[in-house]
Amino acid sequence: MPPEVEDAVTSMAAVNNEFFYWMSIALMMLIHAGFLAYEMGASRSKNVLATAMKNLLAFACIVASFFFVGWFLYNAMPAGYPRIDELAAAALPWSDNMGPNVEDPVSGIFWGAFALFAATTGSIMSGAVLERIRTSAFLILTVFVGSVVWIIGAAWGWHGAGWMLTKLGFHDVGAAGCVHMIAGFATLGILINLGPRLGRFLPDGTAVTIRPHNLPLTMLGLMLIFAGFFGFLMGCVIYGPDGYATIYGSPTTLSAFAFNTLMGLAGGIIGAYLTSRGEPFWTISGGLAGVIAVASGMDLYHPALAFIIALAGGALSPYLGKLLERFRIDDVVGAVTVHAGMGTYSLLMAGIFLSGYPNTDGNPPISLWGQLIGIAVFAALGFIPTYLVALGLKKMKLLRIPPEVEEQGLDLSEVPATPYPEGIPMTVMPVNGAKALVGAVEVK
């Protein structure tokens, strides 16, 4: 090949590489548009704008903190402890690579994709704690999860040199563990300290349904998240001159991800529809559960197997949601069920169905034992530090808003605007004679 042609091919490959991740960032923005709509619809009308503002602030704060802290942790922690080598030094915020360096056109693109992953972990938590958390506490917790906790797990179990891969043969190609599971268990630690919304449970423990003020908006939000998931999964693929590889460097194709994302989505929806008896919220949430259920092994599953795994995962989701209610855990959007529950399930299924499959060169094969250790590590990493930070905020009385503010709604106290100036719709229905609150009006 003539030198000028070879140079042109190399240049075009570099441009394609940059554009691939640029588009993954753009598509992942749909995830955050989806979470915004999802959570606004799931809240009551008296908390709509406060919910929206928390989502916007979470996104902005995590992106900024991930630039200063998170990207360095990912590059410094693969061995399990901080180690500053050449790659880690290049990820420090004052490095030439962390700016408009024409000799390094890709660092910003990779950082941007990971920053959107980080923002997703914060959004996972934000919907669960709706209508009762202080904005300041929420931002502390979401930055902690989004720029510290999950990225340490990603360095351990998702990085091509992470100790969980090199020592255990761990496999989590679609980030079901290091994103969804860690964020889900972090959410559980927060919810235990935060407590349920007023009126969510009767004194005898009976759960009271607090209905979303706009269920169609919630369903539309989830559809946007499904679209954004294709960008999320683009970021789980390495694109280079030799074709596509997983985050671990093993060969793969976009066809594998297309087959199994769509089959996972379909299986999860059908499974949740069957076991929830057609309940709309759980049916569409089942789609998200199904994609997460197959994410760990979606580079290797046959599409029929992915459908079966997702079908079972979606079917399981409503039962996990009911189980949490028995412990008086008030998770508004089912984040613990869908992310912690299905993330755990995903890692387990990969251990069962992919056990013995050869891994990247020099690393142990995929094993059930390695996946089980990964589950334990990610659950502890997500739950323990976040629980402790939330507990500290609770002890200082900085975690939860006052009851009188919760009753009248956060929009009146936090947001200088009105979401529905022409009238406030009915948002809470009385169940079993229980007293419910609509805005500042009591309904008996």
Disulfide bonds with the S-S distance in Angstrom:
none
